[in-house]
Amino acid sequence: MTDHAFHLLTPDEPAPERVLRPDARSDFLLTADHAGRAIPRRLGSLGVPPTDLTRHIAWDIGIAAVTQVLSGRLDAAAILQSYSRLVIDCNRRPGVLTSIPEISDGTPIPGNCHLSAAEIAGRQREIFDPYHAAIAAQLEARVRAGRRTVLVSMHSFTPVFGGVPRGMHIGILYNRDRRLAGILLDLLRQEPGLAVGDNRPYSMSDETDYTVPVHAEPRGLPHVEIELRQDLITEAAGQQQWAERLAWLLGVADERLRAACAETRQG
């Protein structure tokens, strides 16, 4: 069987990417790699019990709604992934062990075991590639239009992992470029009562992330990855509150970044 003989999605199933406000005028471009938890009909439930498919192993709980509200507040384009990270993780480099996990936070994923090369390639071709092509197309269109872009990768994290509670409310992640992340960290630490993670609860790397290292860093784009604790954004009120807070903080952070860049050029 050739790679292209394997067809995963049928025409009536959701597109891998959902694009909001593609013509928005803000410099910000939002991405949400784990926004959805759909599973292609052909894959059934991947052998995972229904209750587990609502857990954090399947998606970033609450982040789709936060990203949608934030997109409106900033008048920013946003690109959201529709399918579960258990099908293929769109923030992992294809081929790494966590790209198509056989176990996630102690839960076996039988439908990911013993896959053929054609099945693996089909997931990448029909879900991973179109999502990242949509991000690349948005960035390339902005370049052609002479527009500046600030990429914000939106994620959420479970409040308890491996039996260990996570006390922070928000984490700010970065890899090689800390410019925007550092400013945002300073602003968040001034917010009363907030516990803020600096490259926590995860640290970014080429092995553990894809969107920022592939789309933002090579282009020299200002960027940041934001992780929100899921119990804070499960309900609509928390989603609204965090979106409004981030809209204000990102605006201030970007103003300070542009001012710092202008000073550097003048110096």
URJO-V968941 format. One record per run of one state. SS is the DSSP state (helix for helix, strand for strand, loop for the rest). FROM is the first residue (numbers start at 1). LEN is the number of residues. If there is no record, write none. Layout:
BEGIN
SS:FROM:LEN  SS:FROM:LEN
END
This chain:
BEGIN
loop:1:2  helix:3:3  loop:6:11  strand:17:4  loop:21:7  strand:28:5  loop:33:5  strand:38:1  loop:39:2  helix:41:3  loop:44:8  helix:52:3  loop:55:8  helix:63:12  loop:75:2  strand:77:5  loop:82:1  strand:83:1  loop:84:19  strand:103:2  loop:105:2  strand:107:2  loop:109:1  helix:110:3  loop:113:4  helix:117:28  loop:145:5  strand:150:8  loop:158:2  strand:160:2  loop:162:2  strand:164:2  loop:166:4  strand:170:4  loop:174:5  helix:179:11  loop:190:6  strand:196:3  loop:199:12  helix:211:6  loop:217:5  strand:222:8  helix:230:3  loop:233:3  helix:236:31  loop:267:1
END
